[in-house]
Amino acid sequence: MRKVTPFLMFEGKAEAAMALYCETIPDSSILDVTRYGPGEDGPEGTVKLARLSVGGGLDVMVFNSPVHHAFTFTPSFSLYVDCSSEEELNRIVETLVKDGGFLMPPDNYGFSRRFAWLNDRAERQVRGLLADQSGIARSVPGRPQQLSQQRSQQ
């Protein structure tokens, strides 16, 4: 096995979603795009398959399905954006939630000073988190401390 890559499937909204993520999340860019050609199943000229880099390190495959499916994304899959400042979190969240909606609006939920979970206008989920001053998100009580102790011992 060479690599595991998240794969996002859209029904006609792939290009808009890629543009939204690249405009909103720092250090994101479209790496390559294959478009539907004449006689193929999808509308000619639209994105068929693409690859983008999100946040400077996560490669994501994006596919525009020409087939309508009876399912959408499950809430258990989302892009998780670890922000370095409250201003950055607010900017990203405010941009992505336009024409979407909150599952958990920005607030202190105990595991992070500021956390938001939303559906963006491309109908995909994004979780934004602001780590505490130590840089650790306390999503699982006790575990982040154990992980940071393990890292410092290596």
C-alpha positions in Angstrom: 0.0 0.0 0.0 1.4 3.4 -0.9 -1.1 5.9 0.5 -4.5 6.4 2.0 -6.4 9.5 0.8 -9.8 10.9 1.8 -12.2 10.8 -1.2 -15.1 13.3 -1.4 -17.9 12.6 -3.9 -20.2 15.3 -5.2 -23.1 15.5 -7.6 -22.2 18.5 -9.7 -20.7 20.7 -6.8 -17.1 19.5 -6.8 -15.6 22.6 -8.5 -17.5 25.0 -6.2 -16.4 23.0 -3.1 -12.8 23.0 -4.2 -12.8 26.7 -4.7 -14.5 27.3 -1.4 -11.9 25.2 0.5 -8.9 26.8 -1.3 -10.2 30.3 -0.8 -11.0 29.8 2.9 -8.5 27.3 4.4 -4.9 28.7 4.4 -2.3 26.8 2.4 -4.9 25.0 0.2 -4.6 24.5 -3.5 -5.9 22.5 -6.4 -3.2 20.1 -7.5 -4.7 18.6 -10.6 -8.1 18.3 -12.4 -9.5 15.9 -15.0 -12.7 17.2 -16.7 -15.5 15.2 -18.4 -15.0 15.1 -22.2 -17.4 14.7 -25.1 -19.5 11.6 -24.8 -18.6 10.9 -21.2 -21.3 10.4 -18.5 -20.9 13.8 -16.9 -21.5 17.3 -18.4 -18.7 18.2 -20.7 -16.1 20.5 -19.2 -17.1 19.9 -15.6 -14.8 18.4 -13.0 -14.6 14.6 -13.2 -11.8 13.9 -10.8 -9.5 16.2 -8.9 -6.9 16.3 -6.2 -6.4 19.2 -3.8 -4.1 19.9 -0.9 -6.0 21.2 2.1 -4.1 23.1 4.8 -0.8 22.4 3.2 -0.6 18.8 4.0 -3.7 16.8 3.4 -4.3 15.5 -0.1 -8.0 15.0 -0.9 -9.5 13.3 -4.0 -12.6 14.9 -5.3 -15.1 13.2 -7.7 -18.1 14.6 -9.4 -20.5 11.6 -9.8 -22.7 11.7 -12.9 -25.0 9.4 -11.1 -27.6 10.6 -8.6 -27.3 8.6 -5.3 -29.8 8.0 -2.6 -27.2 9.0 0.1 -25.2 12.1 1.0 -22.2 12.4 3.3 -22.4 10.9 6.7 -21.8 13.2 9.7 -19.1 10.9 10.8 -16.8 12.2 8.0 -15.8 15.8 8.0 -12.8 18.1 7.3 -11.2 18.9 10.7 -9.5 22.3 10.7 -7.2 23.0 13.7 -6.9 26.8 13.8 -4.0 28.8 15.3 -6.1 31.7 16.5 -9.7 32.6 17.3 -9.7 35.1 14.5 -8.7 32.4 12.0 -11.3 30.1 13.3 -14.0 32.8 13.1 -13.0 33.7 9.6 -13.1 30.1 8.3 -16.3 29.2 10.1 -18.1 32.4 9.0 -17.1 31.8 5.4 -17.9 28.1 5.3 -21.3 28.3 7.0 -22.7 30.8 4.5 -25.6 29.0 2.7 -24.9 26.0 5.0 -25.8 25.6 8.7 -24.4 24.8 12.1 -24.5 21.4 13.8 -22.7 23.0 16.8 -22.3 26.8 16.6 -19.0 28.3 17.8 -18.7 27.9 21.5 -16.7 26.5 24.4 -17.8 22.9 24.7 -15.3 21.9 27.4 -12.9 20.0 25.1 -11.8 23.2 23.3 -12.0 27.0 24.0 -13.8 27.4 20.7 -15.3 24.7 18.5 -17.7 24.7 15.6 -19.2 21.9 13.5 -21.1 22.9 10.3 -22.4 21.9 7.0 -20.9 24.1 4.3 -22.8 25.2 1.1 -21.3 22.2 -0.7 -23.2 20.1 1.8 -20.0 18.7 3.4 -19.1 18.9 7.0 -16.3 20.9 8.6 -15.2 20.9 12.2 -13.2 23.9 13.3 -11.2 23.8 16.6 -9.1 26.2 18.6 -6.6 24.3 20.7 -5.9 25.5 24.2 -2.7 27.4 24.9 -0.6 24.2 25.1 -1.7 23.5 21.6 -3.7 20.4 22.7 -7.3 19.9 21.9 -8.9 18.1 24.8 -11.4 16.0 22.8 -10.7 12.8 24.8 -10.2 13.5 28.6 -6.7 12.5 29.6 -5.6 11.1 26.3 -4.1 14.3 24.8 -1.9 14.7 27.9 -0.7 11.1 27.5 0.1 11.7 23.8 2.0 14.9 24.5 4.0 13.1 27.3 4.8 10.3 24.9 6.0 12.8 22.2 8.3 14.6 24.7 9.8 11.3 25.8 10.8 10.3 22.2 
